[in-house]
């Protein structure tokens, strides 16, 4: 039972500190240590993996603002202070700190020997490091293991965190004195009644399964009951059409951004639409040239001048794509007419983004659009979309809108799949019934024209 007057979440934070050593322990350290934790601890631990430098900076500010306050240290700093540099990941998962490989690749046997040698030493191997950052060898190894697990969701961690955060908030409000893990069927039943969308419930339950794996807990019990809850919720799902920015709406939202002197966003809207990008993983991290740089390689762009009948084009070489982990090339020609530029031309918009970045002194390897990945930029997009009658407008709405426009204008299914990088029938979820009807009308009209010409 939790301490009197406290919720389970508050109680675990209060009691577990009596059984741990060291100052400034982070949420992920508690998760890795095997102590009883709440869903909030796991929720916060995502930031200590994927936004670590930001969290460290905030902890330093907090320590300076309060007498006796203790700061936290990054995993790399703790490894160095403890003489375990071999545990530092070669490529950081920290999205706020773009950097290349932090150490050379080593075979497992050599890393094991280095780890054992570090464990036998009494002092840190590197001088000038705060002694408060020192940790036991086993604790660092366990945390390294958890970080390796979390690397498997590096492209979707924000969504996984949303599911776990929802569960944490529910437990604190509805079952405040019940432990969060392992997840019980009773708690799951009560949590499920708050979902109007069965697909969302199914996704969030998969996030709880991930939490069980991270915490080294057995699978959620009574899988057949869980499946029946999800099936029932999906039958009661209220289907809402997903937002899409297509055709004239794209022109209007680009013009609105231009009027507000937000040229970068205006250009990004055109690029997202034209290239059918999955913005979170493909657009926001785009680089002019990330090859042979001191930061993780995301992409490089090649612009080709027009010749003869061929218009100028832009090719984005992605290091990986959802359906092509070994990389992909997405190319688009310029669709502007002479003396009549098009707001939908992804080639010209992308070229303007790169040119502006380089003229301002930016490096080719720097991400061009990371500032658009913020919640503020998303709120601005929703406001602009709402003014055009597009509710809940999101960055993915450009991909949906472009797919609709391709089908309506007579593009083949093969062409649509090629443009969007689809390899299965998943693209069908992006289309509306009206898209197919407009396509059919277009085909009938074309047949009629052919008959008349004969």
FIMITI-327868 format. One record per residue (C-alpha): residue number from 1; residue in three letters; x, y, z. Coordinates in steps of 0.2 Angstrom, whole numbers. Layout:
BEGIN
+-----+---------+-------+-------+-------+
| num | residuo |  east | north |    up |
+-----+---------+-------+-------+-------+
| NUM |     Ala |     X |     Y |     Z |
...
+-----+---------+-------+-------+-------+
***
This chain:
BEGIN
+-----+---------+-------+-------+-------+
| num | residuo |  east | north |    up |
+-----+---------+-------+-------+-------+
|   1 |     Unk |     0 |     0 |     0 |
|   2 |     Unk |     6 |    18 |    -4 |
|   3 |     Unk |    10 |    30 |    10 |
|   4 |     Unk |    -4 |    38 |    18 |
|   5 |     Unk |   -11 |    53 |     8 |
|   6 |     Unk |    -1 |    49 |    -7 |
|   7 |     Unk |    -5 |    40 |   -24 |
|   8 |     Unk |     5 |    25 |   -29 |
|   9 |     Unk |    16 |    35 |   -41 |
|  10 |     Unk |    20 |    48 |   -27 |
|  11 |     Unk |    23 |    34 |   -15 |
|  12 |     Unk |    36 |    24 |   -26 |
|  13 |     Unk |    46 |    40 |   -28 |
|  14 |     Unk |    46 |    43 |    -9 |
|  15 |     Unk |    51 |    25 |    -4 |
|  16 |     Unk |    63 |    19 |   -17 |
|  17 |     Unk |    75 |    33 |   -14 |
|  18 |     Unk |    79 |    25 |     3 |
|  19 |     Unk |    85 |     9 |    -6 |
|  20 |     Unk |    96 |    18 |   -19 |
|  21 |     Unk |   113 |    26 |   -18 |
|  22 |     Unk |   120 |    41 |   -26 |
|  23 |     Unk |   112 |    59 |   -30 |
|  24 |     Unk |   103 |    65 |   -45 |
|  25 |     Unk |    96 |    48 |   -50 |
|  26 |     Unk |    86 |    49 |   -67 |
|  27 |     Unk |    70 |    40 |   -71 |
|  28 |     Unk |    79 |    28 |   -83 |
|  29 |     Unk |    91 |    23 |   -69 |
|  30 |     Unk |    77 |    18 |   -58 |
|  31 |     Unk |    68 |     9 |   -72 |
|  32 |     Unk |    85 |    -1 |   -76 |
|  33 |     Unk |    88 |    -5 |   -58 |
|  34 |     Unk |    73 |   -16 |   -56 |
|  35 |     Unk |    65 |    -6 |   -42 |
|  36 |     Unk |    46 |    -5 |   -42 |
|  37 |     Unk |    41 |    10 |   -53 |
|  38 |     Unk |    26 |    18 |   -59 |
|  39 |     Unk |    20 |    22 |   -77 |
|  40 |     Unk |    26 |    40 |   -75 |
|  41 |     Unk |    44 |    34 |   -72 |
|  42 |     Unk |    44 |    25 |   -88 |
|  43 |     Unk |    35 |    40 |   -96 |
|  44 |     Unk |    49 |    52 |   -91 |
|  45 |     Unk |    63 |    39 |   -95 |
|  46 |     Unk |    59 |    42 |  -113 |
|  47 |     Unk |    65 |    60 |  -112 |
|  48 |     Unk |    81 |    53 |  -103 |
|  49 |     Unk |    85 |    43 |  -119 |
|  50 |     Unk |    79 |    53 |  -134 |
|  51 |     Unk |    80 |    71 |  -127 |
|  52 |     Unk |    94 |    68 |  -114 |
|  53 |     Unk |   104 |    84 |  -116 |
|  54 |     Unk |    89 |    94 |  -114 |
|  55 |     Unk |    84 |    85 |   -97 |
|  56 |     Unk |   102 |    87 |   -91 |
|  57 |     Unk |   102 |   106 |   -94 |
|  58 |     Unk |    85 |   107 |   -85 |
|  59 |     Unk |    92 |    97 |   -70 |
|  60 |     Unk |   107 |   109 |   -69 |
|  61 |     Unk |    96 |   124 |   -69 |
|  62 |     Unk |    85 |   116 |   -55 |
|  63 |     Unk |   101 |   112 |   -45 |
|  64 |     Unk |   107 |   130 |   -46 |
|  65 |     Unk |    90 |   137 |   -41 |
|  66 |     Unk |    88 |   128 |   -25 |
|  67 |     Unk |   101 |   126 |   -11 |
|  68 |     Unk |   107 |   109 |    -9 |
|  69 |     Unk |    99 |   104 |   -26 |
|  70 |     Unk |   108 |    89 |   -35 |
|  71 |     Unk |   110 |    89 |   -54 |
|  72 |     Unk |   108 |    74 |   -65 |
|  73 |     Unk |   122 |    67 |   -77 |
|  74 |     Unk |   120 |    60 |   -95 |
|  75 |     Unk |   123 |    42 |   -97 |
|  76 |     Unk |   140 |    46 |  -107 |
|  77 |     Unk |   146 |    56 |   -92 |
|  78 |     Unk |   142 |    43 |   -80 |
|  79 |     Unk |   151 |    30 |   -90 |
|  80 |     Unk |   166 |    40 |   -91 |
|  81 |     Unk |   166 |    44 |   -73 |
|  82 |     Unk |   165 |    26 |   -69 |
|  83 |     Unk |   178 |    20 |   -82 |
|  84 |     Unk |   166 |    12 |   -93 |
|  85 |     Unk |   168 |    21 |  -109 |
|  86 |     Unk |   165 |     5 |  -119 |
|  87 |     Unk |   146 |     6 |  -114 |
|  88 |     Unk |   143 |    22 |  -122 |
|  89 |     Unk |   133 |    20 |  -138 |
|  90 |     Unk |   142 |    23 |  -154 |
|  91 |     Unk |   127 |    33 |  -161 |
|  92 |     Unk |   118 |    44 |  -148 |
|  93 |     Unk |    99 |    42 |  -148 |
|  94 |     Unk |    98 |    60 |  -141 |
|  95 |     Unk |    87 |    70 |  -154 |
|  96 |     Unk |    93 |    87 |  -147 |
|  97 |     Unk |   111 |    83 |  -149 |
|  98 |     Unk |   116 |    78 |  -166 |
|  99 |     Unk |   133 |    70 |  -166 |
| 100 |     Unk |   142 |    56 |  -175 |
| 101 |     Unk |   150 |    40 |  -168 |
| 102 |     Unk |   157 |    43 |  -151 |
| 103 |     Unk |   169 |    28 |  -151 |
| 104 |     Unk |   176 |    16 |  -163 |
| 105 |     Unk |   167 |    -1 |  -166 |
| 106 |     Unk |   174 |   -15 |  -156 |
| 107 |     Unk |   171 |   -34 |  -156 |
| 108 |     Unk |   161 |   -41 |  -141 |
| 109 |     Unk |   176 |   -50 |  -133 |
| 110 |     Unk |   186 |   -34 |  -133 |
| 111 |     Unk |   172 |   -24 |  -125 |
| 112 |     Unk |   169 |   -38 |  -112 |
| 113 |     Unk |   187 |   -37 |  -107 |
| 114 |     Unk |   187 |   -18 |  -106 |
| 115 |     Unk |   171 |   -19 |   -95 |
| 116 |     Unk |   179 |   -32 |   -84 |
| 117 |     Unk |   195 |   -22 |   -82 |
| 118 |     Unk |   185 |    -6 |   -78 |
| 119 |     Unk |   175 |   -15 |   -65 |
| 120 |     Unk |   191 |   -21 |   -56 |
| 121 |     Unk |   198 |    -3 |   -55 |
| 122 |     Unk |   193 |     8 |   -40 |
| 123 |     Unk |   195 |    25 |   -48 |
| 124 |     Unk |   188 |    33 |   -64 |
| 125 |     Unk |   199 |    31 |   -79 |
| 126 |     Unk |   196 |    49 |   -85 |
| 127 |     Unk |   201 |    64 |   -74 |
| 128 |     Unk |   191 |    80 |   -72 |
| 129 |     Unk |   174 |    71 |   -71 |
| 130 |     Unk |   162 |    75 |   -56 |
| 131 |     Unk |   163 |    61 |   -44 |
| 132 |     Unk |   144 |    62 |   -41 |
| 133 |     Unk |   142 |    54 |   -58 |
| 134 |     Unk |   150 |    38 |   -53 |
| 135 |     Unk |   139 |    22 |   -54 |
| 136 |     Unk |   141 |     3 |   -51 |
| 137 |     Unk |   147 |    -7 |   -66 |
| 138 |     Unk |   131 |   -18 |   -65 |
| 139 |     Unk |   120 |    -3 |   -65 |
| 140 |     Unk |   127 |     5 |   -80 |
| 141 |     Unk |   126 |   -12 |   -89 |
| 142 |     Unk |   108 |   -14 |   -85 |
| 143 |     Unk |   104 |     4 |   -91 |
| 144 |     Unk |   114 |     1 |  -107 |
| 145 |     Unk |   102 |   -14 |  -110 |
| 146 |     Unk |    87 |    -4 |  -107 |
| 147 |     Unk |    93 |    10 |  -119 |
| 148 |     Unk |    97 |    -4 |  -132 |
| 149 |     Unk |    78 |    -9 |  -131 |
| 150 |     Unk |    72 |     8 |  -132 |
| 151 |     Unk |    82 |    10 |  -148 |
| 152 |     Unk |    70 |    -1 |  -157 |
| 153 |     Unk |    57 |    12 |  -156 |
| 154 |     Unk |    68 |    27 |  -159 |
| 155 |     Unk |    56 |    33 |  -174 |
| 156 |     Unk |    40 |    31 |  -164 |
| 157 |     Unk |    45 |    34 |  -146 |
| 158 |     Unk |    34 |    49 |  -145 |
| 159 |     Unk |    18 |    38 |  -149 |
| 160 |     Unk |    23 |    25 |  -137 |
| 161 |     Unk |    26 |    38 |  -123 |
| 162 |     Unk |     8 |    44 |  -127 |
| 163 |     Unk |     1 |    27 |  -123 |
| 164 |     Unk |    10 |    25 |  -107 |
| 165 |     Unk |     6 |    43 |  -102 |
| 166 |     Unk |   -12 |    40 |  -105 |
| 167 |     Unk |   -11 |    24 |   -94 |
| 168 |     Unk |    -2 |    33 |   -80 |
| 169 |     Unk |   -14 |    47 |   -79 |
| 170 |     Unk |   -29 |    35 |   -79 |
| 171 |     Unk |   -21 |    25 |   -65 |
| 172 |     Unk |   -17 |    40 |   -54 |
| 173 |     Unk |   -35 |    47 |   -56 |
| 174 |     Unk |   -45 |    31 |   -55 |
| 175 |     Unk |   -35 |    18 |   -46 |
| 176 |     Unk |   -23 |    29 |   -36 |
| 177 |     Unk |   -18 |    16 |   -23 |
| 178 |     Unk |   -15 |     2 |   -36 |
| 179 |     Unk |     3 |    -2 |   -43 |
| 180 |     Unk |     4 |     1 |   -61 |
| 181 |     Unk |    14 |   -14 |   -66 |
| 182 |     Unk |    11 |   -28 |   -70 |
| 183 |     Unk |    -4 |   -22 |   -80 |
| 184 |     Unk |   -20 |   -31 |   -73 |
| 185 |     Unk |   -35 |   -36 |   -83 |
| 186 |     Unk |   -46 |   -27 |   -71 |
| 187 |     Unk |   -37 |   -11 |   -73 |
| 188 |     Unk |   -36 |   -14 |   -92 |
| 189 |     Unk |   -55 |   -16 |   -93 |
| 190 |     Unk |   -58 |     1 |   -84 |
| 191 |     Unk |   -45 |    10 |   -95 |
| 192 |     Unk |   -53 |     3 |  -111 |
| 193 |     Unk |   -70 |    11 |  -108 |
| 194 |     Unk |   -62 |    28 |  -111 |
| 195 |     Unk |   -58 |    25 |  -129 |
| 196 |     Unk |   -70 |    29 |  -143 |
| 197 |     Unk |   -57 |    22 |  -156 |
| 198 |     Unk |   -54 |     4 |  -155 |
| 199 |     Unk |   -38 |     5 |  -166 |
| 200 |     Unk |   -31 |    18 |  -154 |
| 201 |     Unk |   -34 |     6 |  -139 |
| 202 |     Unk |   -26 |    -8 |  -148 |
| 203 |     Unk |   -11 |     3 |  -152 |
| 204 |     Unk |   -10 |     9 |  -134 |
| 205 |     Unk |   -11 |    -9 |  -127 |
| 206 |     Unk |     4 |   -13 |  -138 |
| 207 |     Unk |    13 |     1 |  -129 |
| 208 |     Unk |    10 |    -7 |  -112 |
| 209 |     Unk |    16 |   -23 |  -119 |
| 210 |     Unk |    32 |   -14 |  -123 |
| 211 |     Unk |    33 |    -7 |  -106 |
| 212 |     Unk |    32 |   -25 |   -99 |
| 213 |     Unk |    47 |   -30 |  -110 |
| 214 |     Unk |    57 |   -15 |  -104 |
| 215 |     Unk |    53 |   -19 |   -86 |
| 216 |     Unk |    57 |   -38 |   -88 |
| 217 |     Unk |    39 |   -43 |   -84 |
| 218 |     Unk |    29 |   -58 |   -90 |
| 219 |     Unk |    17 |   -54 |  -105 |
| 220 |     Unk |     0 |   -46 |  -100 |
| 221 |     Unk |   -11 |   -60 |   -94 |
| 222 |     Unk |   -27 |   -67 |  -102 |
| 223 |     Unk |   -23 |   -62 |  -120 |
| 224 |     Unk |   -40 |   -69 |  -126 |
| 225 |     Unk |   -49 |   -57 |  -114 |
| 226 |     Unk |   -38 |   -42 |  -120 |
| 227 |     Unk |   -42 |   -47 |  -138 |
| 228 |     Unk |   -61 |   -47 |  -135 |
| 229 |     Unk |   -60 |   -30 |  -127 |
| 230 |     Unk |   -51 |   -23 |  -142 |
| 231 |     Unk |   -63 |   -31 |  -154 |
| 232 |     Unk |   -78 |   -24 |  -144 |
| 233 |     Unk |   -70 |    -7 |  -144 |
| 234 |     Unk |   -67 |    -7 |  -163 |
| 235 |     Unk |   -85 |   -11 |  -166 |
| 236 |     Unk |   -90 |     4 |  -157 |
| 237 |     Unk |   -78 |    15 |  -165 |
| 238 |     Unk |   -84 |    32 |  -172 |
| 239 |     Unk |   -75 |    33 |  -189 |
| 240 |     Unk |   -70 |    51 |  -192 |
| 241 |     Unk |   -62 |    56 |  -209 |
| 242 |     Unk |   -44 |    60 |  -207 |
| 243 |     Unk |   -38 |    78 |  -212 |
| 244 |     Unk |   -30 |    80 |  -229 |
| 245 |     Unk |   -23 |    95 |  -238 |
| 246 |     Unk |   -26 |    94 |  -256 |
| 247 |     Unk |   -27 |   105 |  -271 |
| 248 |     Unk |   -34 |   122 |  -268 |
| 249 |     Unk |   -32 |   120 |  -249 |
| 250 |     Unk |   -13 |   117 |  -251 |
| 251 |     Unk |   -12 |   134 |  -261 |
| 252 |     Unk |   -22 |   143 |  -248 |
| 253 |     Unk |   -12 |   136 |  -233 |
| 254 |     Unk |     4 |   140 |  -242 |
| 255 |     Unk |    -2 |   158 |  -246 |
| 256 |     Unk |    -7 |   160 |  -228 |
| 257 |     Unk |    10 |   155 |  -221 |
| 258 |     Unk |    18 |   168 |  -234 |
| 259 |     Unk |     6 |   182 |  -228 |
| 260 |     Unk |    12 |   178 |  -210 |
| 261 |     Unk |    30 |   179 |  -216 |
| 262 |     Unk |    33 |   161 |  -212 |
| 263 |     Unk |    42 |   156 |  -228 |
| 264 |     Unk |    51 |   141 |  -221 |
| 265 |     Unk |    34 |   133 |  -216 |
| 266 |     Unk |    26 |   138 |  -233 |
| 267 |     Unk |    40 |   129 |  -242 |
| 268 |     Unk |    40 |   114 |  -231 |
| 269 |     Unk |    21 |   112 |  -234 |
| 270 |     Unk |    24 |   112 |  -253 |
| 271 |     Unk |    39 |    99 |  -251 |
| 272 |     Unk |    28 |    88 |  -239 |
| 273 |     Unk |    14 |    88 |  -252 |
| 274 |     Unk |    25 |    86 |  -268 |
| 275 |     Unk |    36 |    72 |  -261 |
| 276 |     Unk |    23 |    63 |  -251 |
| 277 |     Unk |    35 |    63 |  -236 |
| 278 |     Unk |    31 |    55 |  -219 |
| 279 |     Unk |    36 |    71 |  -211 |
| 280 |     Unk |    42 |    65 |  -194 |
| 281 |     Unk |    55 |    53 |  -201 |
| 282 |     Unk |    58 |    59 |  -218 |
| 283 |     Unk |    56 |    78 |  -219 |
| 284 |     Unk |    61 |    86 |  -202 |
| 285 |     Unk |    78 |    78 |  -202 |
| 286 |     Unk |    82 |    81 |  -220 |
| 287 |     Unk |   100 |    87 |  -224 |
| 288 |     Unk |   107 |    96 |  -239 |
| 289 |     Unk |   122 |    84 |  -238 |
| 290 |     Unk |   124 |    73 |  -223 |
| 291 |     Unk |   137 |    61 |  -231 |
| 292 |     Unk |   154 |    60 |  -223 |
| 293 |     Unk |   149 |    72 |  -209 |
| 294 |     Unk |   151 |    72 |  -190 |
| 295 |     Unk |   133 |    70 |  -188 |
| 296 |     Unk |   121 |    55 |  -191 |
| 297 |     Unk |   118 |    53 |  -209 |
| 298 |     Unk |    99 |    56 |  -214 |
| 299 |     Unk |    99 |    61 |  -232 |
| 300 |     Unk |   107 |    71 |  -246 |
| 301 |     Unk |    99 |    81 |  -260 |
| 302 |     Unk |   104 |    82 |  -278 |
| 303 |     Unk |    97 |    96 |  -290 |
| 304 |     Unk |    98 |    92 |  -308 |
| 305 |     Unk |    97 |   106 |  -321 |
| 306 |     Unk |    84 |   105 |  -335 |
| 307 |     Unk |    90 |   100 |  -353 |
| 308 |     Unk |    80 |   100 |  -368 |
| 309 |     Unk |    62 |    94 |  -365 |
| 310 |     Unk |    67 |    88 |  -347 |
| 311 |     Unk |    63 |   100 |  -333 |
| 312 |     Unk |    74 |   103 |  -318 |
| 313 |     Unk |    72 |    90 |  -304 |
| 314 |     Unk |    77 |    87 |  -286 |
| 315 |     Unk |    82 |    70 |  -279 |
| 316 |     Unk |    81 |    67 |  -260 |
| 317 |     Unk |    92 |    52 |  -256 |
| 318 |     Unk |    86 |    45 |  -239 |
| 319 |     Unk |    97 |    34 |  -228 |
| 320 |     Unk |    81 |    24 |  -224 |
| 321 |     Unk |    63 |    24 |  -227 |
| 322 |     Unk |    49 |    15 |  -218 |
| 323 |     Unk |    48 |     2 |  -232 |
| 324 |     Unk |    66 |     3 |  -237 |
| 325 |     Unk |    78 |     2 |  -223 |
| 326 |     Unk |    93 |     2 |  -235 |
| 327 |     Unk |    88 |    18 |  -242 |
| 328 |     Unk |    77 |    26 |  -255 |
| 329 |     Unk |    78 |    40 |  -268 |
| 330 |     Unk |    63 |    51 |  -270 |
| 331 |     Unk |    63 |    63 |  -285 |
| 332 |     Unk |    52 |    76 |  -291 |
| 333 |     Unk |    53 |    87 |  -307 |
| 334 |     Unk |    49 |   106 |  -307 |
| 335 |     Unk |    31 |   108 |  -312 |
| 336 |     Unk |    32 |   127 |  -314 |
| 337 |     Unk |    27 |   135 |  -331 |
| 338 |     Unk |    37 |   149 |  -339 |
| 339 |     Unk |    34 |   165 |  -329 |
| 340 |     Unk |    21 |   156 |  -319 |
| 341 |     Unk |    28 |   147 |  -303 |
| 342 |     Unk |    17 |   135 |  -294 |
| 343 |     Unk |    14 |   134 |  -276 |
| 344 |     Unk |    14 |   115 |  -277 |
| 345 |     Unk |    31 |   113 |  -284 |
| 346 |     Unk |    41 |   103 |  -272 |
| 347 |     Unk |    57 |   105 |  -282 |
| 348 |     Unk |    57 |   124 |  -281 |
| 349 |     Unk |    52 |   125 |  -263 |
| 350 |     Unk |    66 |   112 |  -258 |
| 351 |     Unk |    79 |   122 |  -268 |
| 352 |     Unk |    73 |   138 |  -259 |
| 353 |     Unk |    75 |   130 |  -242 |
| 354 |     Unk |    92 |   124 |  -246 |
| 355 |     Unk |    98 |   140 |  -253 |
| 356 |     Unk |    91 |   150 |  -238 |
| 357 |     Unk |   100 |   138 |  -226 |
| 358 |     Unk |   117 |   140 |  -234 |
| 359 |     Unk |   116 |   158 |  -237 |
| 360 |     Unk |   113 |   161 |  -218 |
| 361 |     Unk |   129 |   151 |  -214 |
| 362 |     Unk |   121 |   134 |  -211 |
| 363 |     Unk |   132 |   119 |  -214 |
| 364 |     Unk |   126 |   106 |  -227 |
| 365 |     Unk |   125 |    92 |  -214 |
| 366 |     Unk |   114 |   102 |  -202 |
| 367 |     Unk |    95 |    97 |  -202 |
| 368 |     Unk |    85 |   110 |  -212 |
| 369 |     Unk |    68 |   109 |  -204 |
| 370 |     Unk |    70 |   103 |  -186 |
| 371 |     Unk |    62 |   118 |  -179 |
| 372 |     Unk |    46 |   112 |  -188 |
| 373 |     Unk |    45 |    96 |  -178 |
| 374 |     Unk |    40 |   106 |  -162 |
| 375 |     Unk |    23 |   107 |  -155 |
| 376 |     Unk |    22 |   125 |  -158 |
| 377 |     Unk |    24 |   123 |  -177 |
| 378 |     Unk |    10 |   109 |  -176 |
| 379 |     Unk |    -2 |   121 |  -167 |
| 380 |     Unk |     2 |   134 |  -180 |
| 381 |     Unk |    -2 |   122 |  -194 |
| 382 |     Unk |   -18 |   117 |  -185 |
| 383 |     Unk |   -24 |   135 |  -184 |
| 384 |     Unk |   -21 |   138 |  -202 |
| 385 |     Unk |   -30 |   122 |  -207 |
| 386 |     Unk |   -44 |   126 |  -196 |
| 387 |     Unk |   -46 |   143 |  -204 |
| 388 |     Unk |   -49 |   133 |  -221 |
| 389 |     Unk |   -61 |   121 |  -213 |
| 390 |     Unk |   -48 |   107 |  -211 |
| 391 |     Unk |   -50 |   102 |  -192 |
| 392 |     Unk |   -36 |    93 |  -183 |
| 393 |     Unk |   -24 |    97 |  -198 |
| 394 |     Unk |    -8 |    88 |  -196 |
| 395 |     Unk |     8 |    86 |  -206 |
| 396 |     Unk |     2 |    69 |  -212 |
| 397 |     Unk |   -13 |    78 |  -220 |
| 398 |     Unk |    -1 |    83 |  -234 |
| 399 |     Unk |     3 |    65 |  -239 |
| 400 |     Unk |   -16 |    61 |  -238 |
| 401 |     Unk |   -20 |    75 |  -249 |
| 402 |     Unk |    -7 |    72 |  -262 |
| 403 |     Unk |   -13 |    54 |  -263 |
| 404 |     Unk |   -31 |    59 |  -266 |
| 405 |     Unk |   -25 |    72 |  -280 |
| 406 |     Unk |   -15 |    58 |  -289 |
| 407 |     Unk |   -30 |    47 |  -290 |
| 408 |     Unk |   -42 |    60 |  -295 |
| 409 |     Unk |   -31 |    67 |  -309 |
| 410 |     Unk |   -30 |    50 |  -317 |
| 411 |     Unk |   -14 |    43 |  -310 |
| 412 |     Unk |   -12 |    24 |  -309 |
| 413 |     Unk |   -11 |    14 |  -294 |
| 414 |     Unk |     6 |     9 |  -298 |
| 415 |     Unk |    11 |    27 |  -300 |
| 416 |     Unk |     3 |    32 |  -283 |
| 417 |     Unk |    12 |    17 |  -274 |
| 418 |     Unk |    29 |    23 |  -282 |
| 419 |     Unk |    26 |    41 |  -277 |
| 420 |     Unk |    22 |    37 |  -259 |
| 421 |     Unk |    34 |    23 |  -256 |
| 422 |     Unk |    20 |    10 |  -253 |
| 423 |     Unk |    23 |    -8 |  -256 |
| 424 |     Unk |     6 |   -15 |  -250 |
| 425 |     Unk |   -12 |   -11 |  -250 |
| 426 |     Unk |    -9 |     2 |  -235 |
| 427 |     Unk |   -11 |    16 |  -247 |
| 428 |     Unk |   -30 |    12 |  -248 |
| 429 |     Unk |   -32 |    20 |  -231 |
| 430 |     Unk |   -27 |    37 |  -238 |
| 431 |     Unk |   -41 |    37 |  -251 |
| 432 |     Unk |   -59 |    43 |  -250 |
| 433 |     Unk |   -73 |    35 |  -259 |
| 434 |     Unk |   -75 |    52 |  -268 |
| 435 |     Unk |   -58 |    50 |  -274 |
| 436 |     Unk |   -62 |    34 |  -283 |
| 437 |     Unk |   -79 |    41 |  -289 |
| 438 |     Unk |   -70 |    56 |  -297 |
| 439 |     Unk |   -57 |    45 |  -305 |
| 440 |     Unk |   -71 |    34 |  -312 |
| 441 |     Unk |   -80 |    50 |  -319 |
| 442 |     Unk |   -63 |    55 |  -327 |
| 443 |     Unk |   -62 |    39 |  -335 |
| 444 |     Unk |   -79 |    39 |  -342 |
| 445 |     Unk |   -77 |    57 |  -349 |
| 446 |     Unk |   -61 |    51 |  -357 |
| 447 |     Unk |   -70 |    37 |  -365 |
| 448 |     Unk |   -83 |    49 |  -372 |
| 449 |     Unk |   -70 |    60 |  -379 |
| 450 |     Unk |   -62 |    46 |  -388 |
| 451 |     Unk |   -79 |    41 |  -395 |
| 452 |     Unk |   -82 |    58 |  -402 |
| 453 |     Unk |   -65 |    59 |  -410 |
| 454 |     Unk |   -68 |    43 |  -419 |
+-----+---------+-------+-------+-------+
***
